[in-house]
Amino acid sequence: MAHLQRTLSLGSVVLFGIAYMTPIIVLGTFGILADTTGGLVPAAYVAASLAMLFTALSYARMAAAFPVAGSAYSYVRKAINPKLGFLAGWAVLLDYLFLPMAIWLIGAAYLHSAFPAVPQAVWVLAFIGVTTVINVVGLRLAKNINGVLMVVQFLVLIAFVGLCVHYVLGDASKPLWSLEPFLKDGMQLPLIMSGAAIACYSFLGFDAVSTLTEETREPRKTIPRAILLITLIGGLIFIATSYFVQLAHPSVEFQSTDSAAYEIARNIGGDVFVSIFLIGLIVGQFTSGLSAQASASRLLFAMGRDGVLPQSVFGRLSERFGTPVGSIVLCGGVALLALRMDVTTSTSFINFGAFLAFTLVNLSVIFHYWLGGERRGLRERVQFLLFPLLGMVATLWLMVSLDHLAIILGLTWLALGVIYLGWLTGGFRRQPPELSFEEA
């Protein structure tokens, strides 16, 4: 049997994870967060970072205990119960299936701001069409395109922050160091938490490195460390970037909150830079959408192959391209919902699934290490009970802080999962089929 070579170091895995999170998304959602928090975007990212760090600790614990692909699904299934593991996988499926929609919707909003004569729906359809074709042709082509375009968006992000600093320094009335983006008169904690609930969208994918287990040296040590470092570095990037952008544009007034960074880019860099920024952001959304659709189709294929979803539709590969065409096309079809949704609701809807999965992973640590462990000292009480409980409280708080429509849609998705699980298990009398992610 063929095996992947263990060649990836800690640095390589961390770089993969940071790239997968697509840091430039902090600019893509800045206007929405500024409007939600009343101009305290960095404060929202601080709250989100703290919540994600506790959850990342739980992911790291479970990755050390079960160094397998599948992440939340595998951890909950093995530590708690196969049926609850299915619901964790169902929550993750929400993320995977609808994430491309949100990504392409953000990109389309910015292109519509730059070219208002072209309807936003045209850009959404263009994103869906081009990305679907590339993923059908093959993942190797997708990976090669991703590698080149990822560098472009990082350079644009650095340039944007640099111009924000230059813009602030050019105004004598604006100090470069200020607590105002974090604390100011009239700030309201519920609004900050609502913003943090949306800001967590930027962190999605921090656990994606669990898929590299078979290619990583000493995965029981490297993968947990990488998960924590990715979350910490990502949080610092988001906080620092939003801080300088907030200083450069403290107002919450925008022509369009969905594409606010386009307006800010013009103010700090003029017409030339706004064009460069637009290219960088669209490149970031394109590469992120490419990866998200490929990952979603991989998950759907695994579920179809293992009998969780209809095998005739999802468990087949194209004879010509060797890719799960049916799953890829379905992801593109789901993304058509972007024609009827806004960025806030779409990102919040996705975060509902993420927060549900995060809550169950935190619970898995308690079941596996605390309830299933023999040692109950102070250290174990802190690591395996207190920290995961804090992670659960944080993610549940963020979940109830989401947009009300997103909560309704999320609960509907969860209810459908329970109904489908009942059908799949003959009225919950038998265990659901087990997914094998390593072979997907």
N, C-alpha and C positions, 0 to 999 in steps of 0.2 A: 504493500500500500504506500502511495506517495505521501510524503510529509513536507510541510513548509519548513524552510530553514530558519533557525532562530538567529536573526542577524540584527534586529532592531535594538538600539540602546535606549536609555531613559530619555535622552535629548531628542532622539528621532520620534519617539512616541509622543512626547509633549508637543513637538512641532506639528505633528499630524493633528492632535487634538485641538490646538489653537487655530489651525487653519480650518478645521471642520466647523468650528463655532462661527467662522466668518466675522471677525471683529468689526468690520466696517458697518455691520448692522446697527451699531450704536448711533451712527449718523442717520441711518434709514428710519429709525423710530423716534428720533429726538423730539420732533414736533409733537407727537402724540403724548410722550412722557411730560414734556414741558406744559402742555395744556392740562394734563391730568393732575400734575403735582403743583401747579401754580408757579412754575419756574424753579423747581428744586429737583431737577433731573439727577444730579450727583447724589443727593440724599436717597433717592429711590434706588440707585445702584448700590449704595452702601447697604441698605436694608436687604436688597436681593442677594448681594454677595455673602452676607452673614448667613442667610437662610440656606444658600447653596453650599456653603462650606460645611455646615453640619450634615447636609445630605451627602456631600462628596465624601465625608468621613465614613458614612454608612456604606456608600458604594465601594470605597477602598477596603473596608472590613470584609464585605461580601466577595469582592474580587479576590482577596487573599484566601478566603475559605473555599470558593468555587471558581477557579481560574478557567472559565468556559465562556464561549460566546452566548449571547442571549440576554445578558444584563438583567434588568428588573424581572423579566419573565422567569429566568432560570433561578435567580436568587429566591424569589417568593415561592416558587414551586418546590425547591429543595428544602428551604428552611421552614416553611409554614404548611402549605397544602397545595396539591396540584390544581384544585378548582380555583383557589384564590390566585394561584400563579397564572391561570388562564385569564382571569380578569385583569391582572397586571399586564399581561401581553396584549389584552384588548385595549387597555389604556394607552400602551405604547403604540399600538396600531393606529389609534387616533392621531398621535403625533406624526407618525411616518406618512400616513395617508393624506393628511391635510396640510402638512408643512410646505410641500411644494406650492400649494395654492397661496399661502400667505407670502412666501418668498416672491413669487411672480407678481402678486398684487402690489407689493411694495415697489418693485422695479417698474411696473406699469404706471404707478402713481407719479413717479419721478419723471418718466419719459413724457407723460401727459402734461406735466408742468413745463417741460422744455419745449414741447410741441403741442400746444393746446388745440390746434386745428385737427389733430388726429385723436379720435375718440380713445379713451382709456381701454375699452374692450378690445380694440385692435391690437394694442400692445400685449394684453393678457393672452390673446389667441396666438400671437407670434411667439411669446415665451413658451407656451405649451407645445406648439407645433415643432419648433426647432429642437427643444430639449428632448422631446419624445423621440424624434427621429434619431438623434445622436445616441440615446440610450438603447434604442432598438438595434442599431447597427453594431454596438458592442461597447462594453465597459472599458476596454483597453483604450479606445479612442477618447472616451469620456475622461479617463484618468490623465491622459496626455494633455488634453485641453485644460483640465483643472490645474495641473502643475504650473503651466505658463501664466494663466490668468490670475492665480492666487497671488503671485508676486506683485502684479499690477495694483491690486486693491490695497495691499499693505503699504505700498509707496504712496498711494493717494491718501490713505488714512494719516500717515506721518506728515504729509504736506498740509493737510487740512488743519491738524493740530498746530503745526508750525506757523501757519498764517493766522490762526486765532491768537496765538501768543504775540505775533507781530502787530496785529490789529489792536490788542489791548494795550501793549506798550506804547503805541502811537497816540493813545488818548490819555492825557495826563490825569484826567478825572477818574480813570479806572485802575485800581491797584491790581497787580498780577496775583497777589495772594490775599484771599478773602474767605471768610466763613459763610458769606451770604448765600452761595449756592447750596449750602448744607443746612443752614439755620437762618431764619429771618422772621420778623414779626408777622403774626397772622398765619404761620404755617399750621397745617392740620394733619395729625398722624394718619387718620383714615385716607386722606388723599395721597400721602406718601406711600402707604401700603398698597393703594390701588395702582400707583405708579410702579411700585416694586413688583407687583403681580404681573404687569406687562413687561417690565425690564427683564424678568427671568427668561423671557423669550430669547434674549441674547445668549443665554447660557446653554440652550438646548444643544446637546451633542457632546457635553463634557465627558460623558460616560462611553462615547463611541469607541474609545481606544480598547474597550474590552474585546472588540472583534479582532484585535491584533495579537491575542494571547498566544496563538501557535507560532507567531513570527518574532516574538520578543524574548530576549535573553532573561532568564530568571523571572518569569512572569508573575510569580506569587509576590515578589518584592517590587518589581518594576511597574506593573500595571497600577497597583494601589497608589504608589508614589506619583505616578503620572497623572492620575485622576485628581489628586489633591493639588498638584502644581498647575495643572490646566485651569482648574477652577479659580485658584488664587491669582494666577497671571491674567486670566481673562477678566476677573473682577477689577484688578488694578488698571487694566487697559480701559475698561468701560468707565470707571470712576474718573480717571485722569482725563480721558477724552471729553466726557460730558462736562467736566469741571471747566475746562478751557473754552468749550463751545458755549457754555452757559454764561461765562464772563463776557465773551464776545457778543452774545445776544441775550441779555437778561430778560427781555420782554417775552411775553407769551402770545404776542400778536403775530400771526402769520397769514399769508395769503391762502395757504393750504397747510393744515397741520400734518397731513399725510406725506408731504414733500417739503417740510420746513428747511431741511439742510440745504436744499437747492437755493433757497432764498439767502441763507446765511453764507453759502459759498460765494455768491455774487457780491455780497457786502464786503467780505474779507479779502477776496482775490480778484474781483472783476470778471469780465466776460470770458477771458481766456481760461482762468482757473475753474469757473463754473462748468465749462465744457469738459475740462480734465476730470473734475469731480464726478460729473454725470457718467462719464465713461467708466471711472473706477467703481462707482456704486453699481452700475448696471452689470459690469464684469463680476462684481462680488455676488450679486443676486443670481446671475446666470450660473456661475460655478456652484453656488450653494444649492440652487434648484436642481442642477444636474446631479449632484451627489444625493440630494434628498429623494429625488424620484428613483434613482438607482437603488438606494437603500430600501425604500418602500417596496419596490418591485421584488427585491430579494426576500424581504420578510413575507410578502404575499405568496411568493413561490414556495418558501419553506412551509408555510401553513397549508398550501394546496398539496404539496408532495407528501406531507405527513397526515393528510386527511382531516385537518381542522377546517379547511375551506374546500369547496368542490374541486377535486383533482383535475377533472376534464377542462376546467377553465384556468386555474391558477398553477397547477402542478406540472405544466408542460413547458418545454423549451423549444424555440424556433429551430427547425432543422437547418435553416440557412445561416442564421446569425448566432445560434446558441444562447439566446437571451429569452427571458420570460415575457414575450411580447404582450400576452393578454394582461398580465399584471401591470406592465408599463403603460399600456393604453388606458387601463382603468384609472391609474394615478392621474393621467392627463384629463380623463373625463371628470374625475372628482374636482380637479382644479377649475373646471368651468363654473363652479360655485362662486369663484372670485368675481364673476360678472354681476353678482347680486349682493356682495358683502363688502364691508369697509375693512381697513387695516386693523383698527382697534378690536373689532369683534373677532376677526379671523385669528389674530395672534392670541387673544384671550381664550378662545375656544381650544386652540392647540395647547395652551398652558394648562387647561383643566386636566387634560390627559397626562401631562407631565407631572403635575402636582399629585395626582392620584397614584401614579407609579412611584414617585419619590416617597410618598407617605408609606406605601407598602414596603419599599426597600428599607426605610428606617425601622419599620416594624419587624422586618426579617432579622435585623441585627439583634433585637431584643429576644426573639425566639431562638435564634441559633446560638448566640454567645451567652446570653443571660439565663434564659429558661433552660437551654440545653447544655450549659456549661457547668462545671463542677466548682470552680473558684468564684467566691462571692465577696471578695475584699473591696476596699475603697476604690482601688484603681479600676476594677471590673465594673463597679457600680457607676463610676463616672463615664468610662468608655462605652460600656455596653447597655447602659440603661439611661443615664442622664442625657448624654449627647444625642442618641437617636430619638429620645422623647422630645428634646428641643427641636430637632429636625422635623419631627412629625407636627408639632405645634406650629412651627414656622410655615411649613408647606400648606397645612390646613387653613391657617390664617390668610395666606396669600390666595388660596383657592376661593375663600368666601369674599375676598376683596376684588375678584374679577368682575368684569362687565356682566350685568344680570342676564342678558341674552346668551352670553357665552356659558354661564352656569346652567341655564335651561337646556341648551344644546348639549352640554357635557353630560348632564344627568340623563338626558334622552339616550345618548350614546352608551352610557353605562347600563341603562335599563335594557337596551337591545342586546348588550353583551350577556347579561344575566339570562335573558330569554333564549339566546342562541346556545349558551352553555347548558341550559336545561334540556334543550332539544338534542344537543350533541351527546349528552351523558344519559339519555333515557330517563329524564326527570330526576337528574342528580344522583342516580343509583350507581353509576360507574364513573371511573376517572376519565378525564378528557385525554385525547391523544397527546403524546409528548412531541414537541418540536425539536428538530436537530439542526441548530444554526450553523454548526461547523461545516456541514456538507452543502449548505445553500449556495 
